[in-house]
Amino acid sequence: MAYVLGLDGGGSKTYALVADEHGNVLGKGRSGNGNHQLGAGQAARSIREAAFGALAQAGIGLADVRHTFFGLAGADRKADYDILHGIIGSLGFKDYTVAADTIIGLRAGTDRPYGVALICGTGTNAAGINPAGRHYQCGGFDYMYGDFGGGGALNIEVFRTVIRAWDGREAPTLLTGPLLALLGYSSVEDMWNDFLDHGKQVPLEAARLLFPAAAEGDPAALEILRRQGSELGRSAAAVIRRLGMGHDRFDVVLAGSLLTRGDRGWIRGPIEAAVREAAPQAAVVTLTAEPVIGAVWAAMEAGGGSVAPEAAERMRAYRDFETIPIWRQE
């Protein structure tokens, strides 16, 4: 029996699956941050916990795995790959592939071997593969290098919007009450002073407050979400132009929690408009399977393999990872 392992390492969570060639999922694993740019030591622990947790649940060892495919946030440049190969090699992996998490999101979201993927989770990223197999990534390097948004930036937008509404620079916002409740303060002034005095950081969860506020028509929340959509649309259009895909028919796959959970078109609408202008025949689709499934499929395809349609359908049913205990090496 041939086994493969796929792993999706993001900024807040890492998932791993072990499957056989028929698409039967035999083991699952999960852990925390898998992005080495947010902490190489923590990412190494998360990759180990998720991967070996899945192997333990499957009842097999690393030597039984034909190929492992790692889709990792932060796998952007040669310098990143040098670090990641060191981490993965130290864990005992030999037959493996490392790629950016955009690639496994794309693979899980379309039946074509090419297309564009947009990720908006803890951070943002955009990448594509054209019909000739050429790859291009746009962004994924933080605000200073041209990016905007993701949970690790929109949480700050929520916080500063509440501050600006309190000090009079903006109109009152429906974000104020939920943010105070989330952080445990009775007033904006108390929150402001405590954050300044103790150098506190805004939790990622604050970004999710945008969606209920937008649903109630809050102008500030709507403006932030629409800007996020506009920026992602610009990234998608840049990838399309760079890869010469303006006349092709392909999917633009939306992945990441801020695009797949909670959005009612505030982010997606501007993306669709930008894609329609850049590539009229392209379709914007939302990823419905966990990106880690794309990592498993990519592992199956390594070395010229393929994924049978029935195996693909079988694997799409596996989405619930939150109940999996985190594996600890004794």
Beta strands, then each sheet from edge to edge (+ up, - down):
strand 1: 3-9
strand 2: 14-20
strand 3: 25-31
strand 4: 65-72
strand 5: 96-100
strand 6: 115-120
strand 7: 124-129
strand 8: 135-138
strand 9: 251-255
strand 10: 283-286
sheet 1: 3+ 2- 1+ 4+ 5+
sheet 2: 8+ 7- 6+ 9+ 10+
end
